[in-house]
Structures are given as structure tokens and as C-alpha cells.
Amino acid sequence: MSLKARRVVIELSLAILRDACEQPERPDREDAGLRLALRCLMGAGVDKAALSAFWEAVSAEVDIGRRHGVERAYEAVRCAVRVTGPGEN
């Protein structure tokens, strides 16, 4: 995959995660788009722990503090992409 294509996949994956952050209710655990975005980011070198933290936060049963947890996990993922770069593993 070219560097430009990898960058597009990463940007789209982050946009999907961002959309999940902005939903007032928790997304469906079977949301294929969200799962695919997390998988793509794993392939981009983002630490699995950061992606797992996002998944756990977004699928939390209790809504109290869910949005804050999702925001923090999203920022951790976004920073991990920035540190590793789009083409480095």
C-alpha cells in the first residue's frame, strides 16, 4: 500500500473513532465500521492497549463517565498515530 493510501486509511479510521466519541449513546458492539477502523489502526502500528482501551470505553455499560473515557482513549490513539507515523510499525 502506498504511503498516501495508508494515510487516507488512517484518517478515515480516526474519523470513524471520532464519530463514535460524539454519539450520545454507546454504539452497537456489532458496528462493523468501528471494528474495521480499530483493526486498520492496529495495522498502522498503534499499540493494541490503546485500541483496547478505546473499545472498552466506547462499549461501557454505564453511561456515567463514558464520554470522558472515550475522549481520553481517542486522544491516546490519535497521539499514538502521530508518534509512530502512518507508515512505520
FIKOLZA-1660 file (N, C-alpha, C; in steps of 0.1 Angstrom, whole numbers, plus 5000, padded with zeros to 4 digits):
% residues 89
   i   px   py   pz ch aa at
   1 5009 4988 5000  A  M  N
   1 5000 5000 5000  A  M CA
   1 5009 5012 5000  A  M  C
   2 5006 5022 4992  A  S  N
   2 5014 5034 4991  A  S CA
   2 5012 5042 5004  A  S  C
   3 5021 5051 5006  A  L  N
   3 5021 5060 5018  A  L CA
   3 5008 5068 5018  A  L  C
   4 5004 5073 5006  A  K  N
   4 4992 5082 5006  A  K CA
   4 4980 5073 5009  A  K  C
   5 4979 5061 5004  A  A  N
   5 4968 5052 5007  A  A CA
   5 4967 5049 5022  A  A  C
   6 4979 5046 5028  A  R  N
   6 4979 5044 5043  A  R CA
   6 4975 5056 5051  A  R  C
   7 4979 5067 5046  A  R  N
   7 4975 5080 5053  A  R CA
   7 4959 5082 5052  A  R  C
   8 4954 5079 5041  A  V  N
   8 4939 5080 5039  A  V CA
   8 4932 5070 5048  A  V  C
   9 4937 5058 5049  A  V  N
   9 4930 5048 5057  A  V CA
   9 4931 5052 5072  A  V  C
  10 4942 5057 5076  A  I  N
  10 4944 5062 5090  A  I CA
  10 4934 5074 5093  A  I  C
  11 4934 5083 5084  A  E  N
  11 4925 5095 5086  A  E CA
  11 4910 5091 5086  A  E  C
  12 4906 5081 5078  A  L  N
  12 4892 5077 5078  A  L CA
  12 4890 5069 5091  A  L  C
  13 4899 5061 5095  A  S  N
  13 4898 5053 5107  A  S CA
  13 4896 5062 5119  A  S  C
  14 4904 5073 5120  A  L  N
  14 4903 5082 5131  A  L CA
  14 4889 5090 5130  A  L  C
  15 4885 5093 5118  A  A  N
  15 4872 5099 5117  A  A CA
  15 4860 5090 5122  A  A  C
  16 4861 5077 5120  A  I  N
  16 4851 5068 5125  A  I CA
  16 4852 5068 5140  A  I  C
  17 4864 5067 5146  A  L  N
  17 4865 5067 5160  A  L CA
  17 4859 5080 5166  A  L  C
  18 4862 5091 5159  A  R  N
  18 4857 5105 5164  A  R CA
  18 4842 5105 5164  A  R  C
  19 4836 5099 5153  A  D  N
  19 4821 5098 5153  A  D CA
  19 4816 5090 5164  A  D  C
  20 4823 5079 5168  A  A  N
  20 4818 5071 5179  A  A CA
  20 4819 5079 5192  A  A  C
  21 4829 5088 5193  A  C  N
  21 4830 5096 5205  A  C CA
  21 4818 5106 5206  A  C  C
  22 4814 5111 5195  A  E  N
  22 4803 5121 5195  A  E CA
  22 4789 5116 5197  A  E  C
  23 4787 5102 5196  A  Q  N
  23 4774 5097 5197  A  Q CA
  23 4770 5098 5212  A  Q  C
  24 4757 5102 5214  A  P  N
  24 4753 5103 5228  A  P CA
  24 4751 5090 5235  A  P  C
  25 4747 5080 5227  A  E  N
  25 4746 5066 5233  A  E CA
  25 4757 5057 5228  A  E  C
  26 4760 5047 5235  A  R  N
  26 4771 5038 5231  A  R CA
  26 4767 5031 5218  A  R  C
  27 4777 5030 5209  A  P  N
  27 4774 5023 5196  A  P CA
  27 4772 5008 5198  A  P  C
  28 4766 5003 5188  A  D  N
  28 4763 4988 5188  A  D CA
  28 4777 4981 5187  A  D  C
  29 4778 4971 5195  A  R  N
  29 4791 4963 5196  A  R CA
  29 4794 4956 5182  A  R  C
  30 4783 4955 5174  A  E  N
  30 4785 4948 5161  A  E CA
  30 4787 4958 5150  A  E  C
  31 4790 4971 5154  A  D  N
  31 4793 4981 5144  A  D CA
  31 4806 4978 5136  A  D  C
  32 4803 4973 5124  A  A  N
  32 4814 4968 5115  A  A CA
  32 4824 4979 5112  A  A  C
  33 4819 4991 5110  A  G  N
  33 4828 5003 5107  A  G CA
  33 4838 5006 5118  A  G  C
  34 4833 5006 5130  A  L  N
  34 4841 5008 5142  A  L CA
  34 4852 4997 5144  A  L  C
  35 4847 4985 5142  A  R  N
  35 4857 4974 5144  A  R CA
  35 4867 4974 5133  A  R  C
  36 4863 4977 5121  A  L  N
  36 4873 4978 5110  A  L CA
  36 4883 4989 5112  A  L  C
  37 4878 5001 5117  A  A  N
  37 4887 5012 5119  A  A CA
  37 4897 5008 5130  A  A  C
  38 4893 5001 5140  A  L  N
  38 4903 4997 5151  A  L CA
  38 4913 4987 5145  A  L  C
  39 4908 4978 5136  A  R  N
  39 4917 4969 5130  A  R CA
  39 4927 4976 5121  A  R  C
  40 4923 4985 5113  A  C  N
  40 4932 4993 5104  A  C CA
  40 4942 5000 5112  A  C  C
  41 4938 5006 5123  A  L  N
  41 4948 5014 5132  A  L CA
  41 4958 5004 5138  A  L  C
  42 4954 4992 5141  A  M  N
  42 4963 4982 5147  A  M CA
  42 4974 4979 5136  A  M  C
  43 4970 4978 5124  A  G  N
  43 4979 4975 5113  A  G CA
  43 4988 4987 5110  A  G  C
  44 4984 4999 5115  A  A  N
  44 4992 5011 5113  A  A CA
  44 5002 5013 5124  A  A  C
  45 5003 5003 5133  A  G  N
  45 5013 5004 5144  A  G CA
  45 5008 5010 5157  A  G  C
  46 4995 5013 5158  A  V  N
  46 4990 5018 5171  A  V CA
  46 4990 5007 5181  A  V  C
  47 4994 5010 5193  A  D  N
  47 4995 5000 5203  A  D CA
  47 4981 4993 5206  A  D  C
  48 4981 4980 5207  A  K  N
  48 4969 4973 5209  A  K CA
  48 4962 4977 5222  A  K  C
  49 4970 4981 5232  A  A  N
  49 4964 4985 5245  A  A CA
  49 4956 4998 5244  A  A  C
  50 4961 5007 5236  A  A  N
  50 4953 5020 5233  A  A CA
  50 4940 5017 5226  A  A  C
  51 4941 5008 5216  A  L  N
  51 4929 5004 5209  A  L CA
  51 4919 4996 5218  A  L  C
  52 4924 4988 5226  A  S  N
  52 4915 4980 5235  A  S CA
  52 4909 4990 5245  A  S  C
  53 4916 5000 5250  A  A  N
  53 4911 5010 5259  A  A CA
  53 4899 5017 5253  A  A  C
  54 4901 5021 5240  A  F  N
  54 4890 5028 5233  A  F CA
  54 4878 5019 5232  A  F  C
  55 4880 5006 5228  A  W  N
  55 4869 4997 5226  A  W CA
  55 4861 4995 5240  A  W  C
  56 4869 4993 5250  A  E  N
  56 4863 4992 5263  A  E CA
  56 4855 5004 5268  A  E  C
  57 4861 5016 5265  A  A  N
  57 4854 5028 5269  A  A CA
  57 4841 5031 5261  A  A  C
  58 4842 5028 5248  A  V  N
  58 4831 5031 5239  A  V CA
  58 4819 5021 5241  A  V  C
  59 4823 5009 5246  A  S  N
  59 4812 4999 5248  A  S CA
  59 4809 4997 5263  A  S  C
  60 4813 5007 5271  A  A  N
  60 4810 5006 5285  A  A CA
  60 4795 5006 5288  A  A  C
  61 4790 4997 5297  A  E  N
  61 4776 4996 5300  A  E CA
  61 4771 5008 5307  A  E  C
  62 4779 5014 5316  A  V  N
  62 4775 5026 5324  A  V CA
  62 4778 5038 5316  A  V  C
  63 4768 5047 5315  A  D  N
  63 4769 5059 5307  A  D CA
  63 4777 5070 5315  A  D  C
  64 4777 5069 5328  A  I  N
  64 4783 5079 5337  A  I CA
  64 4798 5078 5334  A  I  C
  65 4804 5089 5329  A  G  N
  65 4818 5090 5326  A  G CA
  65 4822 5083 5313  A  G  C
  66 4813 5077 5306  A  R  N
  66 4816 5070 5293  A  R CA
  66 4822 5080 5283  A  R  C
  67 4816 5092 5282  A  R  N
  67 4821 5101 5272  A  R CA
  67 4835 5106 5275  A  R  C
  68 4838 5108 5288  A  H  N
  68 4851 5113 5292  A  H CA
  68 4861 5101 5289  A  H  C
  69 4858 5089 5292  A  G  N
  69 4867 5078 5290  A  G CA
  69 4869 5076 5275  A  G  C
  70 4859 5078 5267  A  V  N
  70 4860 5076 5252  A  V CA
  70 4869 5087 5247  A  V  C
  71 4867 5100 5251  A  E  N
  71 4876 5111 5247  A  E CA
  71 4890 5109 5250  A  E  C
  72 4893 5104 5262  A  R  N
  72 4907 5102 5266  A  R CA
  72 4913 5090 5258  A  R  C
  73 4906 5080 5256  A  A  N
  73 4911 5068 5248  A  A CA
  73 4913 5073 5233  A  A  C
  74 4904 5081 5228  A  Y  N
  74 4906 5086 5214  A  Y CA
  74 4918 5094 5213  A  Y  C
  75 4921 5103 5223  A  E  N
  75 4933 5111 5222  A  E CA
  75 4945 5103 5223  A  E  C
  76 4945 5092 5231  A  A  N
  76 4956 5083 5232  A  A CA
  76 4959 5076 5219  A  A  C
  77 4949 5072 5212  A  V  N
  77 4950 5066 5199  A  V CA
  77 4955 5076 5189  A  V  C
  78 4950 5088 5189  A  R  N
  78 4954 5098 5179  A  R CA
  78 4969 5102 5182  A  R  C
  79 4973 5103 5194  A  C  N
  79 4987 5106 5197  A  C CA
  79 4996 5094 5193  A  C  C
  80 4991 5082 5194  A  A  N
  80 4999 5071 5190  A  A CA
  80 5002 5071 5175  A  A  C
  81 4992 5075 5168  A  V  N
  81 4993 5076 5153  A  V CA
  81 5003 5086 5150  A  V  C
  82 5003 5098 5157  A  R  N
  82 5012 5109 5155  A  R CA
  82 5026 5104 5158  A  R  C
  83 5028 5097 5169  A  V  N
  83 5042 5093 5173  A  V CA
  83 5048 5082 5163  A  V  C
  84 5040 5072 5160  A  T  N
  84 5045 5062 5151  A  T CA
  84 5046 5066 5137  A  T  C
  85 5037 5075 5133  A  G  N
  85 5037 5079 5119  A  G CA
  85 5029 5069 5111  A  G  C
  86 5023 5073 5099  A  P  N
  86 5014 5065 5092  A  P CA
  86 5021 5053 5085  A  P  C
  87 5033 5053 5083  A  G  N
  87 5040 5042 5075  A  G CA
  87 5049 5034 5083  A  G  C
  88 5051 5037 5096  A  E  N
  88 5060 5030 5104  A  E CA
  88 5053 5020 5114  A  E  C
  89 5060 5008 5116  A  N  N
  89 5054 4999 5125  A  N CA
  89 5064 4996 5136  A  N  C
% end
